[in-house]
Amino acid sequence: MVAYLEIQVSQIPFLLPMENIQEVLYIAASLVVPVTAMPSSVLGLLSHHSRIYWTLDLGKVLGLSPLVHLPKYAVTILSMGEEIMAIASEEINSIHQISEPIQALPADTLPHLIPYLNGYIHSWMVLNPQSILKSLISNYDSVTNLAN
């Protein structure tokens, strides 16, 4: 059995492997402080438990609808080795224990999502946190250290 967190982005349910999740929380959108001269996918900085996290709009990263005019964000803090980042989405739905293996993506998967996915299980697409982090670092010179 593998544990996954189900989150919702642009009304689409996705799974994240629990092995990469450090914490989940709901926060007031006003707690994310915008930073100038950053890519549009970076919402800003979040201070939580005496740490500062770059907070990313997962919808924008995935090429889906950005978070707009929400009073609160569903934030998932991901840890991948020494790199830590926070991703914001619309909802955190539930945790699933799944024994089935990840399947290859169907041919009709939106092309802009493919680089960020490991595959699918049942009706959920499984996100690859490492791909999200790598894409941001390679595409944006201004995002050089998400763990600070």
N, C-alpha and C positions, 0 to 999 in steps of 0.2 A: 504494500500500500504506500502510495505517495500522497502527501498532503499538499493541497493547493488552496490559495486564497482567491475567491472570485470577486473581481472588481467590475465596475461598469464604466465604460468610456463611450460617450456619444450614443447612449442607449444600447451598446453592444457589450455582452458579458465576455470577459477575458479571465483566464487563470494565470496566476503567478505562482511559481514553486515556493513553498513555505521555507525551504532551505535558505533562500536569499532574503527573507523578511526579518527585519530586526524589530519593527514595531508598526502598528496601525493606529490611526487616530483620526478624529474629526476635529478640525480647527476652524475658527473664524477666518474668513478670507483676508480680513484686515491684518492678521498676524504675519502674513507673508509680505515682507518689505521689498518693493520693487527696486531693481538695480538698473541704472542706465547703461546704455551701450552693450546690452546683452542680447543674445538671440531671442526671438519672440517666443520660443518654447520655454524659456526660463521665466517663471513667474517672479522669482526673487529669492530672498533669504528667509529662512524660518529658524528662530531660536527655540530650542526645545531641550530640556534637561541639560542645560549649560553647554549645549553644542549648537553650532550653526550649520544648517543644511541648505545646499542649493536645492530649490524646489522647482520641479519641472511640470509643465502642463502636458500630461500624457496624451491627451487628445491631439494637441498641436504636434507633438513629437511623431505620433502615428499618422499624421495627415488627415485626422478626423476633425470634428468640431472642437474648437477651443472652449475652455471653461470661461463663461461670460456671465457676469452679474449674479454669481452665486453667493449666498451669505456665508456658506461654509464649504470647505473642501474635505474630501476623504483622502487622507494622506497615508501613503505606505512608504516607510523608510526601508530602503534596500541596502544590503551589505554584500559586497562582492570582493572578498579579500580585504585590502586596505581602502578600497573605494566605497564611499557611502553617499547615497543621494536620496532625496525624497521625491516621490512622484504623486501628483495630485490628480484625482479623478472625481467623478460625480458621486459614486457610491462604493461602499465596501459591502458586498452581499453576504458571503458566508465562507466557511471552510469546508472543503470536500476531501475525503479520503478516497482515492481512486486506485484501483488495482490494474486497470487496463493500460496498455502502453500508449504512448503518444503516436498518433497516426500521421501520415504525410498529408500536407495541405491539399484540399481539392483544387481542381483546375480553375474554378471560378473565384478563388481568393483574390481580393483587391491587391493589385501589384505593389502598391506603396506600403502595404502591411507586411509582405513576405519577409523583408530583412529583419523584422522584429519578432518573428514567430518561430517557435520550435515545431509546431504542428497543431493538431487538434485532438481533443478527447471528447467524445459524445458531441454536443453542440457547441462546445467552448473552444476558442482559439487559445493556445498556450503561449504566453509572452516569454521572450528570452531577455532577462534583465541585462545580461552582459552585452547583447547586441544594442540595446538602447543606450547604454553607457558608451560603448565604442563608437557608435554613430555620432553621438553628441561631441565626443572629443575630437574625432576626425573631421567633422564638418564645421566646427566652430573653434577657431584659434583662441578666442577669448575665454573658452571654458577649458581650463587646463588642469584644474585640480578640484573635483567635485567633493572631495572629502574635507575641505577646510571649513 
